Amino acid sequence: MVKHFLNLEWKSFFRSPSFQANLFLKIIMGFSALCMIVSFLGSGFVVYHLLEKKLNLDPLATINKILIFYVVFDLVIRYFLQKMPVLNIKPLLNLSIKKNTIVHFALNKTVLSFFNIVHAFFFIPFSVVLVLEGYPFLNVLGWHLSIFALIYCNNFITVFVNNKDAVFYAVISIFLILGGLKYYTIFDITDYTASLFQAFYNTPFLALIPIVILVFLYITAFKYFKKNLYLDAGLAKKATIVQNEDLAWLNRFGSTAKFLKNDIKLIKRNKRSKTTLLMSFMFLFYGLLFFTGIEAYKGPFMKVFAGIFVSGGFLFTFGQFVPSWDSAYYPLMMSQNIRYKEYLSSKWYLMVIATVISTILASFYLYFGWQAYAAIVVGAIYNIGVNAHLVLWGGAYIKTPIDLTSGKKAFGDKSAFNLKTMLLSLPKLLLPMVVYAVGHFISGEILGFSLVAILGLTGLLFKNKVFTIIEKIYKTEKYKTLHAYKQGN
């Protein structure tokens, strides 16, 4: 039966309507995965000697100290990027196939996920080096098995918290607080967790503890999915109390107010949009890489680059998927007497409001000097005057429907990249850096900032003319977009 399931999965993969269309992207993703594997493999062999000979540190103790953050970061990445394998159970439930077989196969597919396998390319070489350097084999084996048990625990934890945002964000908030306490040397949780991981090495049989936890999580997941393995389990609608929101303060925007209200309600009520909002908030801290003195990110031009991202997190994460956010009801909207200009203006105003809020929240960068915050303010002006238009323009060529009930692909979607959107992406980042470079070399950073700000204000001045061009493009692409959403839905 397992062989039959594998055969069905193989046919489903190659017979997918999007297989040939996305073949090039699949090759690129495969190449990226290969590069990641090579990086992990190289690190596994090199990190021991790097820590011992170059940094004069105990390799195993150092790895144990950071393992807690490694495990938590792995959980975060899984939550946002790992897809839960789903079997199409509808044609299987009326066949003589045991439910146990279906559920076991679905769960075992997660075991072979790339997010699990890639860790082996670091920990296996590192464990081999430990044994070759004289560490006892049984001790290393106990430590190694405990780490992999915890990684696979993450796999099944992701299955459970996949649709429970509150639990996930609560856990991540706790670890962010602990990370901040460690950074400011108030409380170091690694002093305690390092001892725990070291105990797995000192007493190998303690590896049974995470293994038992892993077995418990697997059994719990199995029972949960078997209990809900019915056609109507996913069809039943939850009865919820709907709270009507007037949002009267948006009426000042005139005819675009109704679209703005719809977008704000969409963001508040759907998992995918709320995840995107969280991602845009995380962009606020992106500038810390550039303004805290890290050598790799030094350079006058990189300040403008950071300013664009810090102030434009929402613009890039939300704006790149206009009009895909409305894909579920886009055909209905297009059947109404709606002006494209009003629709696009509402999206533009939403991105402007978010950019202004992000710029205000980023005022803590004044701690690093006026130049840091000036780069963010200038980046915000450029985002409002130029990038907001370019994002809307590029959206006309993105025809990927969005599942609002899922938080996956919050970082983006491979279908969102094509030649036109890639060309439109160049002036979003490269143009302000080039303009700043001209001013910087002529007179200094003040002229550089001024030229970027003037460019943004110029785009704002010609907003109506630019919107007329964008509106024509959306009308040209209208029926292609409708067809794509129909196919996707």
C-alpha positions as CSV (number, residue, x, y, z in Angstrom):
1,M,0.0,0.0,0.0
2,V,2.8,2.4,0.8
3,K,4.3,1.7,-2.7
4,H,0.9,2.5,-4.2
5,F,0.8,5.8,-2.3
6,L,4.3,6.7,-3.5
7,N,3.3,5.9,-7.1
8,L,0.3,8.3,-6.7
9,E,2.5,11.0,-5.3
10,W,5.0,10.6,-8.2
11,K,2.2,10.9,-10.8
12,S,0.7,13.9,-8.9
13,F,4.1,15.6,-9.0
14,F,4.7,15.2,-12.7
15,R,1.1,15.6,-13.9
16,S,0.6,18.8,-12.0
17,P,-0.6,21.6,-14.4
18,S,2.1,23.9,-13.1
19,F,4.9,21.4,-13.4
20,Q,6.3,22.5,-16.8
21,A,5.5,26.2,-16.1
22,N,7.6,26.1,-12.9
23,L,10.2,23.6,-14.0
24,F,12.9,26.3,-14.2
25,L,12.0,27.5,-10.7
26,K,12.1,24.0,-9.4
27,I,15.6,23.6,-10.8
28,I,16.7,26.8,-9.1
29,M,15.1,25.7,-5.8
30,G,16.9,22.3,-6.1
31,F,20.2,24.1,-6.8
32,S,19.6,26.3,-3.7
33,A,18.9,23.3,-1.6
34,L,22.1,21.7,-2.9
35,C,24.1,24.8,-2.0
36,M,22.6,24.7,1.5
37,I,23.5,21.1,1.9
38,V,27.1,21.7,0.8
39,S,27.3,24.6,3.3
40,F,26.0,22.5,6.2
41,L,28.4,19.6,5.2
42,G,31.4,21.9,5.0
43,S,30.5,23.5,8.3
44,G,30.2,20.1,10.0
45,F,33.8,19.3,9.1
46,V,35.3,22.7,9.7
47,V,33.6,24.1,12.7
48,Y,35.4,21.9,15.2
49,H,38.9,23.0,14.2
50,L,37.7,26.6,13.7
51,L,36.5,26.8,17.3
52,E,39.4,24.9,18.8
53,K,42.4,26.3,16.9
54,K,41.3,29.7,15.8
55,L,39.1,30.8,18.7
56,N,40.6,28.6,21.5
57,L,37.1,27.4,22.5
58,D,35.9,24.0,23.5
59,P,33.9,22.9,20.4
60,L,31.3,20.7,22.1
61,A,30.7,23.1,24.9
62,T,30.3,26.1,22.5
63,I,27.9,24.2,20.3
64,N,25.9,23.1,23.4
65,K,25.7,26.8,24.4
66,I,24.0,27.9,21.2
67,L,21.9,24.8,20.6
68,I,18.8,26.2,22.3
69,F,18.7,29.1,19.8
70,Y,19.4,26.7,16.9
71,V,16.4,24.5,17.9
72,V,14.1,27.5,18.4
73,F,15.2,29.1,15.1
74,D,14.6,25.8,13.3
75,L,11.0,25.8,14.8
76,V,10.4,29.4,13.5
77,I,11.6,28.6,10.0
78,R,9.5,25.5,9.9
79,Y,6.4,27.4,11.0
80,F,6.7,29.9,8.2
81,L,8.1,27.8,5.4
82,Q,7.5,24.1,5.9
83,K,4.4,22.7,4.1
84,M,2.4,20.0,5.8
85,P,2.0,17.1,3.4
86,V,-1.6,16.6,2.6
87,L,-3.1,13.5,1.0
88,N,-6.2,13.9,-1.1
89,I,-8.3,11.7,1.1
90,K,-11.6,12.2,-0.8
91,P,-11.0,9.4,-3.3
92,L,-9.4,7.2,-0.7
93,L,-12.1,7.1,2.0
94,N,-14.5,5.0,-0.1
95,L,-11.8,2.4,-0.9
96,S,-10.7,-0.5,1.3
97,I,-7.7,1.3,2.7
98,K,-7.2,1.4,6.5
99,K,-7.2,4.8,8.1
100,N,-4.1,3.9,10.0
101,T,-2.2,3.4,6.7
102,I,-3.3,6.8,5.3
103,V,-2.4,8.6,8.5
104,H,1.0,6.8,9.0
105,F,1.9,7.6,5.4
106,A,1.0,11.3,5.8
107,L,3.0,11.7,9.0
108,N,6.0,9.7,7.7
109,K,6.2,12.1,4.7
110,T,7.1,14.8,7.2
111,V,10.0,12.7,8.4
112,L,11.6,12.9,5.0
113,S,11.1,16.6,4.8
114,F,14.2,18.7,3.7
115,F,13.8,20.7,6.9
116,N,14.8,17.5,8.8
117,I,17.3,16.0,6.5
118,V,19.4,19.1,6.0
119,H,20.5,19.1,9.7
120,A,22.1,15.7,9.2
121,F,24.7,17.3,6.9
122,F,26.0,19.3,9.8
123,F,25.6,17.0,12.8
124,I,26.8,13.8,11.3
125,P,30.1,15.2,10.1
126,F,30.6,17.1,13.4
127,S,29.9,13.9,15.4
128,V,32.4,12.0,13.2
129,V,35.0,14.7,13.8
130,L,34.3,14.5,17.6
131,V,35.0,10.7,17.5
132,L,38.1,11.1,15.4
133,E,39.4,13.7,17.9
134,G,39.1,11.2,20.8
135,Y,35.7,11.7,22.2
136,P,34.0,8.5,23.4
137,F,31.8,7.0,20.7
138,L,28.9,6.1,23.0
139,N,28.8,9.6,24.5
140,V,28.8,11.2,21.1
141,L,26.1,8.8,19.9
142,G,23.9,9.7,22.9
143,W,24.4,13.4,22.3
144,H,23.8,13.0,18.5
145,L,20.6,11.0,18.9
146,S,19.2,13.5,21.5
147,I,19.8,16.4,19.1
148,F,18.0,14.6,16.2
149,A,15.2,13.6,18.5
150,L,14.6,17.3,19.4
151,I,14.8,18.3,15.7
152,Y,12.1,15.7,14.9
153,C,10.1,17.0,17.9
154,N,10.1,20.3,16.1
155,N,8.7,18.6,13.1
156,F,5.6,17.3,14.9
157,I,5.2,20.4,17.0
158,T,4.9,22.3,13.8
159,V,2.1,20.0,12.8
160,F,0.2,20.9,15.9
161,V,0.8,24.7,16.0
162,N,0.3,25.0,12.2
163,N,-3.1,26.7,12.7
164,K,-2.6,28.0,16.3
165,D,-0.9,31.4,16.0
166,A,-1.4,32.4,19.6
167,V,0.6,29.4,21.0
168,F,3.4,29.9,18.5
169,Y,3.8,33.7,19.0
170,A,3.7,33.3,22.8
171,V,6.6,30.8,22.7
172,I,8.6,33.0,20.3
173,S,7.9,36.1,22.4
174,I,9.3,34.3,25.5
175,F,12.5,33.4,23.6
176,L,12.9,36.9,22.2
177,I,12.7,38.2,25.7
178,L,15.3,35.7,26.9
179,G,17.5,36.6,23.9
180,G,17.3,40.3,24.8
181,L,18.1,39.5,28.5
182,K,21.2,37.5,27.3
183,Y,22.3,40.4,25.0
184,Y,22.2,42.9,27.8
185,T,23.8,40.4,30.2
186,I,20.9,40.4,32.6
187,F,20.1,36.7,32.4
188,D,21.7,34.0,30.3
189,I,19.5,31.1,29.7
190,T,22.3,29.3,27.9
191,D,24.0,28.7,31.2
192,Y,21.2,26.3,32.0
193,T,20.4,24.8,28.5
194,A,24.1,24.2,27.8
195,S,24.2,22.0,30.9
196,L,21.2,20.1,29.7
197,F,22.8,19.4,26.3
198,Q,26.1,18.5,27.9
199,A,24.2,16.0,30.1
200,F,23.1,14.1,26.9
201,Y,26.8,13.7,26.2
202,N,28.0,12.9,29.7
203,T,25.2,10.4,30.3
204,P,24.3,8.8,27.0
205,F,21.2,7.0,28.2
206,L,19.5,10.3,28.9
207,A,19.0,10.5,25.1
208,L,16.0,8.3,25.8
209,I,14.1,11.3,27.2
210,P,13.8,13.3,24.0
211,I,13.3,10.0,22.1
212,V,10.3,9.2,24.3
213,I,9.0,12.7,23.9
214,L,9.3,12.3,20.1
215,V,7.4,9.0,20.2
216,F,4.7,10.6,22.3
217,L,4.3,13.5,19.8
218,Y,4.1,11.1,16.9
219,I,1.4,9.0,18.7
220,T,-0.6,12.1,19.6
221,A,-0.4,13.4,16.0
222,F,-1.5,10.1,14.7
223,K,-4.5,10.0,17.0
224,Y,-5.4,13.5,16.2
225,F,-5.4,13.1,12.4
226,K,-7.1,9.7,12.6
227,K,-9.9,11.2,14.7
228,N,-10.4,13.9,12.1
229,L,-10.0,11.8,9.0
230,Y,-13.5,12.4,7.7
231,L,-14.7,14.3,4.6
232,D,-16.9,16.6,6.7
233,A,-14.2,17.3,9.3
234,G,-12.8,20.0,7.1
235,L,-16.2,21.1,5.6
236,A,-17.9,22.0,8.9
237,K,-18.2,25.7,9.4
238,K,-17.4,27.3,12.8
239,A,-20.1,29.5,14.2
240,T,-18.5,32.7,15.2
241,I,-19.8,36.1,16.4
242,V,-19.1,38.7,13.8
243,Q,-18.3,42.2,15.1
244,N,-19.2,44.9,12.6
245,E,-16.6,47.7,12.4
246,D,-17.5,51.0,10.9
247,L,-14.0,52.5,10.7
248,A,-15.6,55.9,10.2
249,W,-12.2,57.7,10.5
250,L,-11.3,56.4,7.1
251,N,-14.2,58.3,5.5
252,R,-11.9,61.3,5.0
253,F,-10.3,59.4,2.1
254,G,-13.5,59.8,0.0
255,S,-14.4,57.1,-2.5
256,T,-11.4,55.0,-1.7
257,A,-12.5,54.6,1.9
258,K,-14.6,51.5,1.2
259,F,-11.6,49.7,-0.2
260,L,-9.4,50.8,2.7
261,K,-12.0,49.5,5.2
262,N,-12.1,46.2,3.3
263,D,-8.3,45.9,3.4
264,I,-8.0,46.6,7.1
265,K,-10.7,44.1,7.9
266,L,-8.9,41.6,5.6
267,I,-5.6,42.1,7.5
268,K,-7.2,41.7,10.9
269,R,-9.3,38.7,10.2
270,N,-7.1,36.4,8.1
271,K,-4.1,34.3,9.0
272,R,-2.0,35.0,5.9
273,S,-2.4,38.8,6.2
274,K,-1.6,38.8,9.9
275,T,1.5,36.7,9.3
276,T,2.6,39.2,6.7
277,L,1.9,42.1,9.1
278,L,4.2,40.4,11.6
279,M,6.9,40.0,9.0
280,S,6.7,43.7,8.1
281,F,7.1,44.5,11.8
282,M,10.3,42.4,11.9
283,F,11.7,44.6,9.1
284,L,12.0,47.4,11.7
285,F,15.0,45.6,13.2
286,Y,16.7,44.9,9.9
287,G,18.6,48.1,10.2
288,L,20.4,46.8,13.3
289,L,22.7,44.8,11.0
290,F,23.8,48.1,9.4
291,F,23.9,50.6,12.2
292,T,25.5,48.6,15.0
293,G,29.0,48.4,13.5
294,I,29.0,44.9,12.0
295,E,32.0,45.0,9.6
296,A,30.2,43.1,6.8
297,Y,27.5,45.7,6.5
298,K,29.6,48.8,6.8
299,G,29.6,51.4,4.0
300,P,27.8,54.7,3.2
301,F,25.5,53.2,0.5
302,M,24.3,50.4,2.7
303,K,22.6,53.0,5.0
304,V,20.2,53.9,2.3
305,F,19.6,50.2,1.5
306,A,18.7,49.7,5.2
307,G,16.5,52.7,5.3
308,I,14.5,51.4,2.4
309,F,13.8,48.1,4.1
310,V,13.2,49.4,7.6
311,S,10.5,51.9,6.5
312,G,9.1,49.7,3.7
313,G,8.6,46.3,5.4
314,F,4.8,46.5,4.9
315,L,5.2,47.9,1.4
316,F,7.3,45.0,0.2
317,T,5.5,42.2,2.1
318,F,1.9,43.3,1.5
319,G,2.2,45.5,-1.6
320,Q,3.9,42.9,-3.8
321,F,0.7,40.8,-3.8
322,V,-1.8,43.5,-5.0
323,P,-4.3,42.5,-6.3
324,S,-3.7,38.8,-5.2
325,W,-5.1,39.6,-1.7
326,D,-8.5,40.0,-3.3
327,S,-8.2,36.9,-5.5
328,A,-11.0,35.0,-3.7
329,Y,-13.6,37.6,-4.8
330,Y,-11.7,39.5,-7.5
331,P,-14.1,38.3,-10.3
332,L,-17.0,39.6,-8.3
333,M,-15.3,43.0,-7.8
334,M,-14.6,43.2,-11.5
335,S,-18.3,42.7,-12.3
336,Q,-19.2,45.8,-10.3
337,N,-19.0,49.4,-11.3
338,I,-15.5,49.9,-9.7
339,R,-12.9,52.3,-11.0
340,Y,-9.4,50.8,-11.0
341,K,-7.9,54.1,-9.9
342,E,-10.0,54.1,-6.7
343,Y,-9.0,50.5,-6.0
344,L,-5.3,51.2,-6.6
345,S,-5.4,54.4,-4.6
346,S,-6.7,52.6,-1.5
347,K,-3.8,50.2,-1.7
348,W,-1.4,53.1,-2.1
349,Y,-2.8,54.9,0.9
350,L,-2.6,51.8,3.0
351,M,1.1,51.4,2.1
352,V,1.7,55.1,2.8
353,I,0.0,54.9,6.2
354,A,2.1,51.8,7.1
355,T,5.3,53.4,5.9
356,V,4.7,56.5,8.1
357,I,3.9,54.3,11.1
358,S,7.1,52.2,10.5
359,T,9.2,55.4,10.3
360,I,7.8,56.7,13.6
361,L,8.3,53.3,15.3
362,A,11.9,53.3,13.9
363,S,12.8,56.5,15.8
364,F,14.8,54.4,18.2
365,Y,17.5,54.4,15.6
366,L,18.4,57.9,16.7
367,Y,20.4,56.1,19.4
368,F,22.9,55.3,16.6
369,G,23.1,58.9,15.4
370,W,21.1,61.3,13.2
371,Q,22.6,59.7,10.1
372,A,20.9,56.4,10.8
373,Y,17.5,57.9,11.3
374,A,18.0,60.3,8.4
375,A,18.6,57.2,6.1
376,I,15.3,55.7,7.3
377,V,13.3,59.0,6.8
378,V,14.8,59.4,3.4
379,G,14.0,55.8,2.6
380,A,10.4,56.3,3.7
381,I,10.1,59.3,1.3
382,Y,11.5,57.3,-1.5
383,N,9.2,54.4,-0.7
384,I,6.1,56.6,-0.7
385,G,7.0,58.5,-3.8
386,V,8.6,55.8,-6.0
387,N,8.5,52.3,-4.6
388,A,4.8,52.4,-3.8
389,H,4.1,53.0,-7.5
390,L,6.6,50.3,-8.6
391,V,5.0,47.8,-6.2
392,L,1.6,48.4,-7.6
393,W,2.9,48.3,-11.2
394,G,4.6,45.0,-10.6
395,G,1.4,43.6,-9.0
396,A,-0.3,43.8,-12.4
397,Y,2.0,41.0,-13.6
398,I,1.6,38.8,-10.5
399,K,-1.3,36.4,-10.9
400,T,-0.9,34.1,-7.9
401,P,-4.1,33.6,-5.9
402,I,-3.6,33.8,-2.1
403,D,-5.1,31.5,0.4
404,L,-6.0,33.8,3.3
405,T,-6.6,31.0,5.7
406,S,-2.9,29.9,5.5
407,G,0.1,31.6,6.9
408,K,2.5,29.9,4.6
409,K,4.6,31.7,2.0
410,A,4.5,34.9,4.1
411,F,8.0,35.7,2.8
412,G,6.9,35.5,-0.8
413,D,5.9,33.1,-3.5
414,K,8.0,31.7,-6.3
415,S,5.2,32.5,-8.8
416,A,5.5,36.2,-7.9
417,F,8.8,36.4,-9.7
418,N,8.9,36.8,-13.4
419,L,11.0,38.9,-15.8
420,K,8.8,42.0,-15.6
421,T,8.6,42.0,-11.8
422,M,12.4,41.4,-11.6
423,L,13.1,44.4,-13.8
424,L,10.8,46.6,-11.8
425,S,12.6,45.5,-8.6
426,L,15.9,47.0,-9.8
427,P,14.9,50.7,-9.2
428,K,13.4,49.8,-5.8
429,L,16.8,49.3,-4.3
430,L,19.6,50.1,-6.8
431,L,18.3,53.5,-8.0
432,P,18.3,55.2,-4.5
433,M,21.7,53.7,-3.8
434,V,23.1,55.1,-7.1
435,V,21.5,58.5,-6.5
436,Y,22.9,58.7,-3.0
437,A,26.3,57.7,-4.3
438,V,26.3,60.6,-6.7
439,G,25.5,63.1,-4.0
440,H,27.9,61.4,-1.5
441,F,30.9,61.7,-3.9
442,I,30.1,65.2,-4.9
443,S,29.5,66.8,-1.6
444,G,28.8,64.3,1.2
445,E,26.1,62.4,2.9
446,I,23.8,65.4,3.3
447,L,23.6,66.0,-0.5
448,G,23.2,62.2,-1.0
449,F,20.2,62.1,1.4
450,S,18.8,65.2,-0.2
451,L,18.9,63.8,-3.7
452,V,17.1,60.6,-2.7
453,A,14.5,62.6,-0.9
454,I,14.0,64.9,-4.0
455,L,13.6,61.8,-6.1
456,G,10.8,60.5,-3.8
457,L,9.1,63.9,-3.7
458,T,9.2,64.0,-7.5
459,G,7.4,60.7,-7.7
460,L,4.8,61.9,-5.3
461,L,4.3,65.1,-7.4
462,F,3.6,63.1,-10.5
463,K,1.4,60.5,-8.7
464,N,-1.7,61.1,-10.8
465,K,0.1,60.6,-14.1
466,V,1.9,57.5,-12.8
467,F,-1.5,56.1,-11.6
468,T,-3.0,56.7,-15.1
469,I,-0.2,54.5,-16.6
470,I,-0.6,51.8,-13.9
471,E,-4.4,51.8,-14.4
472,K,-4.0,51.1,-18.1
473,I,-1.7,48.2,-17.4
474,Y,-4.2,46.7,-14.9
475,K,-6.9,47.0,-17.5
476,T,-4.7,45.3,-20.1
477,E,-3.9,42.4,-17.7
478,K,-7.4,42.2,-16.3
479,Y,-8.7,39.1,-18.1
480,K,-5.4,37.2,-17.8
481,T,-5.6,37.9,-14.0
482,L,-9.2,36.7,-13.8
483,H,-8.3,33.5,-15.7
484,A,-5.3,32.8,-13.4
485,Y,-7.4,33.3,-10.3
486,K,-10.1,31.1,-11.7
487,Q,-7.6,28.3,-12.3
488,G,-6.0,28.8,-8.9
489,N,-9.3,28.8,-7.0
